[in-house]
């Protein structure tokens, strides 16, 4: 387990907002939910049973972040920005 490089945005860090995953310009946009968010990364929950690449873009709260997958467990995955 690696220590967090950033503190959480909120004291609990837990949120439940919809987001979009953009894999490529011609690929379909994938809906997901942001479970936990910090300035350095997030925990996402993806409903579709698809294999995401290790790098993609996340559109959340009016911003677009380039992400790198750092862990995955079932439908949830952790990403670093």
C-alpha distances in whole Angstrom, upper triangle without the diagonal:
4,7,9,12,15,16,17,20,22,21,19,18,20,23,24,26,27,26,27,26,28,27,30,34,36,33,33,31,28,28,25,24,21,19,17,18,17,18,15,15,16,15,18,20,23,26,27,26,26,24,22,22,19,21,23,24,24,27,26,28,31,28,27,24,22,19,17,15,11,11,14,15,18,20,17,15,13,14,14,18
4,6,9,12,13,15,19,20,20,19,18,20,22,24,26,27,26,27,25,27,26,29,33,35,32,33,30,28,28,25,24,21,19,17,16,15,16,13,13,14,15,18,21,23,27,28,28,27,24,23,22,18,20,22,23,23,25,25,27,29,26,25,21,20,17,15,14,11,11,15,17,20,21,18,15,13,13,12,15
4,6,9,10,12,16,18,17,17,16,18,21,24,25,27,26,27,26,28,28,31,34,36,34,34,31,29,29,25,24,20,19,16,15,13,14,12,12,14,15,19,22,25,28,30,30,29,27,25,24,21,21,23,24,23,25,24,26,28,25,25,21,21,18,17,16,13,14,17,19,22,23,19,17,14,14,13,15
4,6,7,9,12,14,14,14,13,15,18,21,22,24,23,24,23,25,26,29,32,34,32,32,29,27,26,23,21,18,16,13,12,9,10,8,9,11,13,17,20,23,26,28,28,28,26,23,23,20,20,21,21,20,22,21,22,24,22,21,18,18,16,15,15,12,14,17,19,22,22,18,16,12,12,10,13
4,7,10,13,15,16,16,14,17,19,22,23,25,23,24,23,25,26,28,31,34,32,32,29,28,27,24,23,19,18,15,13,10,9,7,9,12,15,18,22,24,28,30,30,29,27,24,23,20,20,21,21,20,22,21,22,24,21,20,17,17,15,15,16,14,16,19,21,25,24,20,18,14,13,10,11
4,7,9,12,12,14,12,15,17,20,20,22,21,23,23,24,26,28,30,33,31,31,28,27,26,23,21,17,17,13,10,7,6,6,9,11,14,17,21,24,27,29,30,29,28,25,24,21,20,21,20,19,20,18,19,21,18,19,16,17,15,16,17,15,17,20,22,25,24,20,18,14,13,11,11
4,7,9,9,10,9,13,15,18,19,22,21,24,24,26,27,30,32,35,33,33,29,28,26,23,20,17,16,12,10,7,7,8,10,12,14,18,21,24,27,30,31,30,29,26,26,24,23,23,22,20,21,19,19,21,19,20,18,19,18,19,19,17,19,21,23,25,24,21,19,15,15,13,14
4,6,7,7,5,9,11,15,16,19,18,21,22,24,26,29,31,34,31,30,27,25,23,20,17,14,12,9,7,5,7,9,9,10,12,15,18,21,24,27,29,28,28,25,25,23,22,22,21,18,19,16,16,19,17,19,17,19,17,18,18,17,18,20,21,23,22,18,17,14,14,13,14
4,7,8,6,9,10,14,14,17,17,20,21,24,26,28,30,33,31,30,26,25,23,20,17,13,13,9,7,5,7,10,11,11,13,16,19,22,25,27,29,29,29,26,26,24,23,22,20,17,17,14,14,16,15,17,16,18,18,19,20,19,20,22,23,25,23,20,19,16,15,15,14
4,5,5,8,9,13,14,17,18,21,23,26,28,31,33,35,33,31,28,26,23,20,17,14,12,10,9,8,10,13,13,13,14,17,19,22,25,28,30,30,30,28,29,27,26,25,23,20,19,16,15,18,18,20,19,21,20,22,22,22,22,23,24,25,24,20,20,18,18,17,17
4,6,8,11,15,17,20,21,24,26,29,31,34,36,38,36,34,31,29,26,23,19,16,14,11,11,10,13,15,15,15,16,18,21,24,27,30,31,32,32,30,31,29,28,27,26,23,23,20,19,22,21,23,22,24,23,24,24,23,23,24,24,26,25,21,21,19,20,19,20
4,5,9,12,15,18,19,23,24,27,29,32,34,36,34,32,29,26,24,20,17,14,11,9,10,10,14,15,15,13,13,16,18,21,23,27,28,29,29,27,29,27,27,26,25,21,22,19,18,22,21,23,22,24,22,23,22,21,20,21,21,23,21,18,18,17,18,18,19
4,6,10,12,15,16,19,20,23,25,29,31,33,30,29,25,23,21,17,14,10,8,5,6,7,10,12,11,9,10,13,15,19,21,24,26,26,26,24,25,24,23,22,21,18,18,15,15,18,18,19,18,20,18,19,19,18,18,19,19,21,19,16,16,14,15,15,16
4,7,10,13,14,18,19,23,25,28,30,32,29,27,24,21,18,15,11,9,6,5,7,9,13,15,13,10,9,11,13,16,18,22,23,24,25,23,25,23,23,22,21,17,18,14,15,18,18,20,19,21,19,20,19,19,18,18,18,19,17,14,15,14,15,16,17
4,6,10,12,15,17,21,23,26,28,30,27,25,21,19,16,13,9,7,5,6,7,10,14,15,13,10,10,10,12,15,17,20,22,23,24,22,24,23,23,21,19,15,15,12,12,15,16,17,17,20,18,20,19,20,19,19,19,19,17,14,15,14,15,17,17
4,7,10,13,15,19,22,25,26,28,25,22,19,16,13,10,6,6,5,8,10,13,16,18,15,12,10,10,10,13,14,17,20,21,22,21,23,23,22,20,19,15,14,11,12,15,16,17,18,20,19,20,19,20,19,18,18,18,15,13,15,15,16,18,19
4,7,10,13,16,19,22,23,25,22,20,16,14,11,9,6,5,7,10,10,14,16,17,15,12,11,10,10,12,14,17,20,20,22,20,22,22,21,18,16,12,11,8,8,12,13,15,15,18,17,20,19,21,20,19,20,19,16,14,15,15,16,18,18
4,7,10,14,17,19,20,21,19,16,13,11,7,6,5,6,9,12,12,16,17,19,16,13,12,10,10,10,11,14,17,18,19,17,20,20,19,16,14,11,9,7,9,11,13,13,14,17,16,19,18,20,20,19,19,18,15,14,15,16,16,18,18
4,7,10,13,16,17,18,16,14,10,9,6,5,6,7,10,12,12,15,16,17,14,11,11,9,10,10,12,13,17,16,17,15,17,17,16,13,10,7,6,5,8,10,10,10,11,13,13,16,16,18,18,17,19,18,15,14,14,14,13,15,15
4,6,10,12,13,15,12,10,6,6,5,6,8,9,13,15,14,17,18,18,15,13,13,10,11,10,11,12,15,14,15,13,14,16,14,10,8,6,5,7,10,11,11,9,11,12,12,15,15,18,19,17,19,18,15,14,14,15,14,16,15
4,6,9,11,13,10,9,6,5,6,7,10,11,14,16,15,17,18,17,14,13,13,10,11,9,12,11,14,12,12,9,11,12,10,7,6,5,6,9,13,13,12,10,10,10,10,12,12,16,16,15,17,17,14,13,12,13,12,14,13
4,6,8,9,8,7,5,7,9,11,14,14,18,19,18,20,19,19,16,15,16,13,14,12,15,14,16,13,13,10,10,12,10,6,5,6,8,11,14,14,12,9,10,10,10,12,14,17,18,18,20,20,17,17,15,16,14,15,14
4,7,8,6,8,7,8,11,13,16,17,20,21,20,21,21,20,17,17,17,15,15,13,15,14,15,12,11,8,7,10,8,5,6,9,11,14,18,17,16,12,12,10,10,12,12,16,17,17,19,19,17,17,15,16,14,15,15
4,6,5,8,9,11,14,16,19,20,23,24,23,24,24,22,20,20,21,18,19,17,19,16,18,14,14,11,10,12,10,8,9,11,13,17,20,19,17,13,14,12,13,14,16,19,21,20,23,23,20,20,19,19,17,18,17
4,6,8,9,12,15,18,21,22,25,26,25,26,25,25,23,23,23,21,22,19,21,19,20,17,17,14,14,16,13,11,11,13,14,17,20,18,17,14,15,14,16,17,19,23,24,24,27,26,23,24,22,23,20,21,20
4,7,9,12,16,18,22,23,27,28,27,29,28,28,25,25,25,22,22,19,20,18,19,16,16,15,14,17,15,13,13,16,16,20,23,21,20,17,18,17,18,20,21,25,26,25,27,26,23,24,23,24,22,24,23
4,7,9,13,15,19,21,24,25,25,27,27,26,23,22,22,19,19,16,17,14,15,12,13,11,12,15,14,11,12,14,15,18,21,20,19,17,17,16,16,18,18,22,23,21,23,22,20,21,20,21,20,22,21
4,6,10,13,16,19,22,24,24,26,26,26,23,21,21,18,17,14,14,12,14,12,13,12,13,17,15,12,13,13,14,17,20,19,19,16,17,17,17,19,19,23,23,21,23,21,18,19,19,21,20,22,22
4,7,10,13,15,19,21,20,23,23,23,20,18,18,15,15,12,12,11,14,12,13,12,13,16,14,11,10,10,10,13,16,15,15,13,14,15,15,17,17,21,21,20,21,20,17,17,17,19,17,20,19
4,6,10,13,16,18,18,21,22,22,18,16,15,12,11,8,9,8,11,9,11,10,12,15,14,11,11,10,10,12,16,16,16,14,15,15,14,16,15,19,18,17,18,16,13,14,14,16,15,18,18
4,7,10,13,16,16,20,21,21,18,15,14,10,9,7,7,8,12,12,14,12,15,17,16,13,12,10,10,11,14,15,15,14,15,16,15,17,16,19,19,17,18,16,12,13,14,16,15,18,18
4,7,9,12,13,17,18,18,15,12,10,7,6,5,6,8,12,12,13,12,15,16,15,13,12,9,10,10,13,15,15,14,14,15,14,15,14,17,16,14,15,14,10,10,11,12,13,16,16
4,6,9,11,14,17,17,14,10,9,6,5,7,8,11,14,15,16,15,17,18,17,15,14,11,11,9,12,14,15,15,15,16,15,16,15,17,16,14,15,14,10,9,11,12,13,16,16
4,6,7,11,13,14,10,7,6,5,6,9,12,14,17,17,18,16,18,17,17,15,13,10,10,8,10,13,13,13,13,15,13,15,14,15,15,14,15,15,12,10,10,10,11,13,14
4,7,11,14,14,11,7,5,6,7,10,13,16,18,19,19,17,20,19,19,18,17,13,14,12,13,17,16,17,16,17,15,16,15,15,14,13,13,14,11,9,10,10,11,14,15
4,7,11,11,8,5,5,7,10,13,16,19,20,21,21,19,20,19,19,18,17,14,15,12,13,17,16,16,15,16,14,15,14,14,14,14,14,16,14,11,10,9,10,12,13
4,7,8,6,4,6,9,12,15,18,21,22,22,22,19,20,18,17,17,15,12,13,10,11,14,13,14,12,14,13,14,14,14,15,15,17,19,17,13,12,10,10,10,11
4,5,5,6,9,12,15,18,22,24,25,25,24,21,21,19,18,18,16,14,15,12,13,16,14,14,12,14,13,14,15,14,15,17,19,21,19,16,14,11,10,9,9
4,6,8,12,14,18,20,24,26,27,26,25,22,22,19,17,17,15,13,14,13,13,15,12,13,11,12,12,14,15,15,17,19,21,24,22,18,16,13,11,9,8
4,7,11,13,17,19,23,25,26,25,23,20,19,16,15,15,14,13,15,14,15,17,14,14,10,11,10,11,12,12,14,17,19,22,21,17,14,11,9,6,5
4,7,10,13,16,19,21,22,21,19,16,16,14,13,13,12,11,13,12,14,16,13,13,9,10,8,9,9,9,11,13,16,18,17,13,11,7,5,4,5
4,6,10,13,16,18,19,19,18,15,16,14,14,13,12,10,12,11,13,15,14,13,11,12,9,10,10,10,11,12,14,16,14,10,8,6,5,7,8
4,7,10,13,16,17,17,16,14,16,14,14,14,14,11,14,12,15,18,16,15,13,14,11,12,10,10,9,9,11,12,10,7,6,4,6,9,11
4,6,10,12,14,14,14,12,14,13,14,13,12,10,12,11,14,17,15,15,13,14,11,12,10,11,10,9,10,11,8,5,5,6,8,11,13
4,7,9,11,12,13,12,15,15,16,15,15,12,14,13,16,19,18,17,16,17,14,15,12,14,12,10,10,9,6,4,7,9,11,14,16
4,6,8,9,10,10,13,14,15,13,14,12,14,14,17,19,19,17,17,17,14,15,13,15,13,11,11,9,5,6,8,11,12,16,17
4,6,9,11,12,15,17,18,16,17,15,16,16,19,21,21,20,20,20,18,19,16,19,17,13,13,10,7,9,11,15,16,20,21
4,6,9,10,14,16,17,16,17,15,17,18,21,22,22,21,20,20,18,19,16,19,17,14,14,11,8,11,13,16,17,21,22
4,7,9,13,16,17,16,18,18,20,21,24,26,25,23,22,21,19,19,16,18,16,13,12,9,8,11,13,16,18,21,23
4,6,10,13,14,14,16,16,18,20,24,25,24,21,20,19,17,16,14,17,15,13,13,11,9,12,12,16,16,20,21
4,7,9,12,12,15,15,18,20,24,25,24,21,19,17,15,14,12,14,13,11,12,11,10,12,11,14,14,18,19
4,7,8,8,11,12,15,17,21,22,20,17,16,14,11,10,9,12,12,10,13,12,11,11,10,12,12,14,16
4,5,7,10,12,16,18,22,23,20,17,15,12,10,9,8,11,12,12,15,15,14,14,12,13,11,14,15
4,7,10,12,16,18,22,22,20,16,14,11,8,6,5,8,10,11,14,15,15,14,11,11,9,11,12
4,7,10,13,16,19,20,17,13,11,7,6,5,6,10,12,13,17,18,17,15,12,12,9,10,10
4,7,10,13,17,16,14,10,8,6,5,7,9,12,14,14,18,18,16,15,13,12,10,11,10
4,7,10,13,13,10,6,5,4,6,9,11,14,16,17,20,20,18,16,14,13,10,11,9
4,6,10,10,8,6,5,6,7,10,11,14,16,16,18,19,16,14,13,12,10,11,9
4,7,7,6,4,7,9,10,14,15,18,19,19,21,21,18,17,16,15,13,14,12
4,6,5,6,8,11,12,15,16,19,20,19,21,21,18,16,16,15,13,14,12
4,6,8,10,14,15,18,20,22,23,23,24,25,21,19,19,18,16,17,15
4,7,10,14,15,19,21,23,25,25,27,27,24,22,21,20,18,18,15
4,7,10,12,16,18,20,22,23,25,26,23,21,19,18,15,15,12
4,7,9,13,16,18,20,21,24,24,21,20,18,16,13,13,10
4,6,10,12,15,17,18,21,23,20,18,15,14,10,9,6
4,7,10,13,16,17,20,22,20,18,15,13,9,8,6
4,7,9,12,13,17,18,17,14,11,9,6,6,5
4,6,9,11,15,17,16,14,10,8,5,5,7
4,6,8,11,13,13,11,7,6,4,6,9
4,7,11,14,14,11,8,6,5,7,10
4,7,10,11,9,6,5,7,10,13
4,7,8,6,4,6,9,12,15
4,6,5,6,9,12,15,19
4,6,8,11,14,18,21
4,7,10,13,17,19
4,7,10,14,16
4,7,10,13
4,7,10
4,7
4
